[in-house]
Amino acid sequence: MKTADSQLLQEMASLLVTELNLEMSPQEIDPAAALYGDGLGLDSIDILEVSLVVSRRYGVQLRSDDENNQKIFASLSSLCDYIAANRTT
């Protein structure tokens, strides 16, 4: 699996802030912090919104029944690694 580059990390941090109306700047998001629950504090609806944005922007299909979702959405860094390895656009 390719490792996400810093440009993709910055891009995804900006998308998270914009799409989820987070009250923080993209630079405040720790790439290693948990996205779900503790850490960034996203809930299942937020994760669904992120999945839709990722699908539209990068052509990466994220399914709710994927057994790897916990790993994919563990952190911004892991999400970006998954996008980098599977993107079509």
BELUR-V198524 format. One line per field, one symbol per residue. ss: DSSP state (~ for helix, > for strand, _ for the rest). phi: phi as a letter, one per 20 degrees, with the letter a starting at -180 (. if undefined). burial: I if it has 16 or more other C-alpha atoms within 10 Angstrom, else O. A space follows every 10 residues. Layout:
ss->???
phi->???
burial->???
This chain:
ss->_____~~~~~ ~~~~~~~~~_ _____~~~__ ___>_>____ _>_~~~~~~~ ~~~~~~~~__ ________~~ ~~__>~~~~~ ~~~~~~___
phi->.fefefffgf fffffgfffd lfebegfeef geffeemgnf nfdfffffff gfffffedme eddfeffegf ffefbfffff ffffecfdc
burial->OOOIOOOOII OIIIIIIOOO OOOOOIOOII IOIIIIOOOO OIOOOIIOOI IIIIIOOOOI OIOOOOOOOO OIIIIIIIII IIIIOOOOO
